[in-house]
Amino acid sequence: MKLNSLLKLFLLVLFAGTIASCSTDDDDATNGSEQTYATKVYITDAPVDNPEVTGTFITVSEVRVNGKAIENFQKTTIEISSFTNGKTELLGELNLEAGTTSDIVLVLSETDASGNGSGNYVLTADGQKHALTQTATEISVADSAEILASAENQLVLDFDLRKSITSGAENAYTFSSAAQLRNSVRAVNTLKAGTITGNVSNMGNYDSEQMLVFAYKKGDYNDSEKNPNSGGVRFANAVSSSVVNNSDGKFSLHFMEAGEYELYFHSYADDNNDGKLEFEGQLEMAGSGNLNLNSVNVDANSTVSVEVLFNGFLNL
């Protein structure tokens, strides 16, 4: 009888221990999934292809990633056009779980940081300030980025003005449609990105106004990209773009996710003297040595340099 009682007691203790162990394991798993990592959030810009515009300003009132808002964020007016060629503006910091972001939202304010006047506007070469007509107060970014289990995450939001702003008659400027705006902002973790720098030689034979280089993910480019999409944007699927300096032929493409890219060069000029650049056509370019402009590989945390020769206009 005593033996049976001792056996029952032993089994009861063993069962209780097993339950406690499972509970501890579950708690550990839950705590592990909730581990967060400090992530700094920055904003940058790809250049606008309109020489009449000397500055573009946006006012951001809130930034959310995965449903979390940056705490103590103060409404700020940013001259977004001044943050090109790798320059960034820090928006704040969040603690995020590792993995792919589920949603990124920029909330735009109709008034500037001081509460006076338009919060979003462009400055033109004649010194005039033109309010940007808003199609939406929030930009829900279509792109996503991977947050790593690291304390060095830097999430860069690349606000492409070329895609996000359209101009009409009489210097009327407006944000693109909500759908176009969603696709006008890239999200990149600098831990998984690199840079393309380049130099175009034979620029002395280039007699037009502005040369632009467009970077596409391998296989994403086709001739229809030259035509405006429904939102009036050419080269809408380009990952990034850069102006080629007319004097020295230099260009740079920053915050490029590791992968394989194709580079295409196109020319713009103000043919009708309206102060705006019109698309002229594609340029014939050649990579130096063994460089294939349709296969430029970018590694994370590195810079790839390309030497390119300008040979003239293509099919003109």
C-alpha positions in Angstrom: 0.0 0.0 0.0 2.8 2.4 0.9 4.6 1.4 -2.3 1.6 2.3 -4.4 1.3 5.7 -2.6 5.0 6.4 -3.1 4.7 5.5 -6.8 1.6 7.8 -7.2 3.5 10.6 -5.5 6.5 10.1 -7.8 4.4 10.2 -10.9 2.6 13.3 -9.7 5.9 15.1 -9.1 7.2 14.0 -12.5 4.1 15.2 -14.3 4.2 18.5 -12.5 7.9 18.9 -13.5 7.1 18.1 -17.1 4.3 20.7 -17.2 6.6 23.3 -15.7 9.3 22.5 -18.2 7.0 22.9 -21.2 5.7 26.1 -19.8 9.2 27.5 -19.4 10.0 26.4 -23.0 6.9 28.1 -24.3 7.7 31.3 -22.4 11.2 31.3 -23.8 9.9 30.8 -27.4 7.4 33.6 -26.9 10.1 35.9 -25.5 12.4 35.0 -28.3 9.8 36.0 -31.0 9.3 39.3 -29.3 13.0 40.2 -29.4 13.4 43.7 -31.0 16.3 45.5 -32.5 17.1 49.2 -32.6 16.4 50.5 -36.1 17.2 54.0 -37.2 14.9 55.4 -39.9 16.3 57.9 -42.5 14.9 59.6 -45.6 16.7 60.4 -48.8 15.9 61.4 -52.4 16.5 60.5 -56.0 16.9 63.7 -58.1 14.1 65.4 -59.9 14.6 65.8 -63.7 13.2 69.3 -63.9 15.8 72.2 -64.0 13.1 74.7 -63.2 12.7 73.2 -59.7 15.3 74.5 -57.3 13.9 72.9 -54.1 11.2 70.5 -53.0 9.9 70.5 -49.5 7.6 68.0 -47.7 6.3 68.1 -44.1 6.1 64.8 -42.2 4.0 64.6 -39.1 4.3 60.9 -38.3 6.3 57.8 -39.4 5.1 54.3 -38.7 6.8 50.9 -39.4 4.9 47.7 -38.7 2.2 49.7 -36.9 4.7 51.4 -34.6 5.1 55.2 -34.7 8.4 56.8 -33.9 8.0 58.1 -30.4 8.3 61.9 -29.7 8.5 62.6 -33.4 8.0 66.3 -34.1 6.3 67.5 -37.2 9.2 68.5 -39.5 9.5 70.2 -42.8 12.3 68.7 -44.9 13.9 70.0 -48.1 13.9 66.5 -49.5 15.6 67.6 -52.7 18.8 68.4 -50.8 19.3 64.8 -49.7 20.6 63.2 -52.9 23.8 61.3 -53.7 23.8 59.3 -50.5 22.9 62.1 -48.1 20.2 61.3 -45.6 18.0 62.9 -42.9 17.4 61.0 -39.7 13.7 60.7 -38.8 14.1 58.8 -35.6 14.5 55.3 -34.1 12.3 52.3 -33.5 12.6 48.9 -31.9 11.5 46.3 -34.5 11.4 42.5 -34.6 13.7 40.8 -37.1 12.0 39.9 -40.4 10.4 41.7 -43.4 8.5 44.9 -42.6 4.8 44.5 -43.0 3.9 48.2 -43.6 5.7 51.5 -43.7 3.6 54.8 -43.6 4.7 58.4 -44.0 2.0 60.9 -42.9 2.2 64.2 -44.6 0.9 67.5 -43.1 -1.0 70.1 -45.1 0.8 72.8 -43.1 4.5 73.3 -42.4 6.3 72.6 -39.1 5.4 76.0 -37.8 1.7 75.6 -38.8 1.9 78.4 -41.3 1.4 78.0 -45.0 1.6 74.9 -47.2 3.5 71.9 -45.8 4.5 70.5 -49.2 5.7 72.7 -52.0 8.3 73.3 -54.7 10.5 76.4 -55.3 11.2 77.3 -58.8 14.1 79.2 -60.4 12.1 82.5 -60.5 11.9 82.4 -56.7 8.2 81.4 -56.6 6.7 78.9 -54.0 4.2 76.5 -55.5 2.0 74.4 -53.2 1.9 70.7 -54.0 -1.6 69.6 -54.4 -2.1 66.5 -52.2 -3.8 63.4 -53.5 -3.4 61.7 -50.1 -2.3 62.6 -46.6 -0.6 59.2 -46.0 1.9 57.4 -48.2 1.6 53.7 -47.5 4.9 52.5 -49.0 4.5 49.4 -51.3 8.1 48.3 -50.8 9.4 46.4 -47.8 12.8 45.9 -46.1 14.3 43.1 -44.0 15.2 44.0 -40.4 18.1 41.9 -39.2 18.9 40.6 -35.7 21.4 43.4 -35.3 21.8 46.6 -33.4 23.0 48.4 -36.6 19.8 48.4 -38.7 19.4 51.6 -40.8 16.1 51.7 -42.7 16.4 54.3 -45.5 13.2 55.5 -47.2 14.2 56.7 -50.7 11.6 59.3 -51.8 11.9 59.4 -55.6 10.7 62.9 -56.6 10.9 62.1 -60.3 8.1 59.5 -59.8 6.1 61.3 -57.0 5.6 64.8 -58.4 4.0 65.9 -61.7 3.9 69.3 -63.2 1.2 70.8 -65.4 0.4 74.1 -67.2 1.2 77.4 -65.5 3.6 75.9 -63.0 1.0 73.7 -61.3 2.6 71.0 -59.3 0.9 68.0 -57.7 1.7 64.8 -56.0 1.2 61.7 -58.1 -1.8 59.5 -57.6 -2.0 57.5 -54.3 -1.1 54.3 -56.2 1.9 56.0 -57.9 3.1 57.5 -54.5 3.1 54.0 -53.0 5.6 52.9 -55.6 7.6 56.1 -55.4 9.3 55.3 -52.1 11.9 52.6 -51.7 12.7 50.9 -48.4 16.2 49.7 -47.9 18.2 48.4 -45.0 21.8 49.7 -45.4 23.1 46.4 -44.0 21.9 44.7 -47.2 22.8 47.4 -49.7 25.7 48.7 -51.7 26.6 51.6 -54.1 27.2 52.0 -57.8 29.6 54.8 -58.8 30.5 55.5 -62.4 32.3 57.7 -64.8 31.2 58.4 -68.4 34.0 59.3 -70.7 33.8 61.1 -74.1 31.3 63.6 -72.5 32.9 66.3 -74.8 30.8 64.8 -77.6 27.6 64.9 -75.6 25.9 68.2 -76.7 22.5 67.9 -75.1 21.4 69.3 -71.7 21.1 66.4 -69.3 22.1 62.7 -69.2 20.4 60.4 -66.7 21.3 56.8 -65.8 18.5 54.4 -64.7 19.2 51.2 -62.8 16.8 48.3 -63.2 16.8 44.9 -61.6 18.0 42.3 -64.0 15.3 41.5 -66.5 12.9 44.3 -65.5 13.6 46.7 -68.4 11.8 46.8 -71.7 11.3 49.5 -74.4 7.9 50.4 -73.0 9.6 51.9 -70.0 10.5 54.9 -72.2 6.8 55.8 -72.5 4.9 57.5 -69.7 2.7 55.3 -67.6 -0.9 56.1 -66.6 0.6 58.6 -64.1 2.7 60.3 -66.6 6.0 58.8 -65.3 8.7 57.5 -67.6 11.0 54.7 -66.4 8.5 54.0 -63.6 10.0 50.6 -62.7 13.6 51.8 -62.4 15.0 51.1 -58.9 17.0 54.3 -58.9 18.3 57.0 -61.1 21.1 59.6 -61.2 22.1 62.7 -63.1 25.4 62.3 -65.0 27.5 65.3 -64.4 28.0 67.1 -67.7 31.5 68.4 -66.7 33.2 65.3 -65.4 30.8 62.4 -66.3 30.5 61.2 -62.8 27.3 59.6 -61.3 26.4 57.5 -58.3 23.5 55.3 -57.3 23.1 54.7 -53.6 21.3 52.3 -51.3 21.1 49.6 -53.9 20.0 46.2 -52.5 22.5 43.5 -53.2 21.8 41.9 -56.6 22.2 42.2 -60.3 21.3 45.3 -62.2 21.1 46.7 -65.7 22.1 50.3 -66.5 20.4 52.4 -69.2 21.3 56.0 -70.2 18.9 58.5 -71.6 19.1 62.1 -72.7 16.8 65.1 -71.8 16.7 68.6 -73.2 14.4 71.7 -73.0 13.5 71.6 -76.7 10.5 73.9 -76.4 12.0 76.4 -74.0 9.3 76.0 -71.4 11.9 75.5 -68.6 11.2 71.8 -68.4 13.3 68.9 -69.7 11.7 66.7 -72.3 12.8 63.2 -73.1 15.0 63.0 -76.1 16.0 59.3 -76.4 18.2 56.5 -75.4 22.0 56.8 -75.6 24.4 54.3 -77.0 26.9 53.4 -74.2 29.6 50.8 -73.8 31.2 49.3 -70.7 34.9 49.6 -70.4 36.9 46.3 -70.7 34.8 43.3 -69.8 32.0 45.4 -68.1 28.5 44.4 -69.2 26.1 47.2 -68.5 23.3 44.6 -68.5 25.0 42.7 -65.6 26.3 45.0 -62.9 26.5 43.1 -59.6 26.2 44.9 -56.3 27.2 43.3 -53.0 26.1 44.5 -49.5 28.3 47.0 -47.8 30.5 47.6 -50.9 30.9 49.9 -53.8 31.2 48.8 -57.4 32.8 51.3 -59.9 31.9 51.3 -63.6 33.6 53.0 -66.5 31.3 53.8 -69.4 32.0 55.2 -72.8 29.4 57.5 -74.5 29.1 56.6 -78.2 26.1 58.7 -79.3 22.4 58.6 -79.6 20.7 55.2 -80.2 18.4 54.9 -83.2 18.0 58.6 -83.8 
